[in-house]
Amino acid sequence: MTEAATAIAHPNIALIKYWGKADERLMIPAVDSLSMTLDVFPTTTTVRLTPGAGTDTVLLDGRPADGETTKRVATFLDLLRERSNRPAPAVVDTRNTVPTGAGLASSASGFAALAVAGAAAFGLDLDRTELSRLARRGSVSAARSVIAGWAICHRGTGAFAEPLPVSGIDPAMVIVVLNAGAKAISSRGAMRRTTETSPLYQAWAESSRVDLAEMRAALDSGDLDRVGEIAERNALGMHATMLAARPAVRYLAPATLTVLDRVLQLRGAGVPAYATMDAGPNVKVLCRSADAQTVAEALRATAPGCPIVTARCGPAARLAAER
Ligand code: PMV
């Protein structure tokens, strides 16, 4: 008998960032985060149980994954084996449409898709909260991709993401892909170094609580400018903690700063646009949906030759097929 399931998940972009773990083994975030799941760059993952095989096999875009990725996925599958009481190895076949490891949230869509497909393949009937908690064990940001649109992920033991009802704003996220290559240091390593050595980390984590409260109020009142202002300061603060780490972690490139200048100019010209950056040089610009084309054109002129993708709120991770 072959048990297999396929799931699709989209990346999400945090406007209040998760950076730093309270427990690395259990993947407990040290701070709350708030995000928007996108409608671009889906990951499709199939998990097939292979009871006769000796080990797990992980295919990334059709090719065998490297040792580290395979180990990370196998450790995640152990959670499913334990919970379902089925010791079977599995083949995991995952296809990304977003460049992997470039700070474009491939681990969020990847582990969200793996959680949903894996739970089904191992015969586990989990609700959204349990799926979110499970996805978090692969990558904390993945807990949020289990949720459609706006999500809030709580810090602390048993952390999971839940939907955040938002109406009254019609946002777009214009993504400038400055460099699609894999990052020099993984977010996991960079986070550890930041929390262990950066004198700015605690101050940012505390100010992030204020940012979250103010962000929720801004979302409630449908104030996209305020949402953008808070998102931008929260992201720049997170990068400041990394710059102060020893040795420094610097994901921002010269081209990132050029785009940030352009975003400021757009605001000066009356177009509300606000930037956020993750563990990579790429910039995601939050704006009104109606302004997305203007913003995309301005950024195309600023970053010639770089792919520019406009995203809007996207769906929750979901099962595509179950056999
Ligand atoms: O993808 P993870 O769970 O290793 O964490 C990445 C964290 C940031 O993308 C930088 C911020 C966030 O909250 O997504």
Residues whose N, C-alpha, C, O or C-beta is under 5 A from the ligand:
A	BS01	PMV	A14 I16 K17 Y18 S33 S107 A108 S139 V140 S141 S187 R188 D278 A279
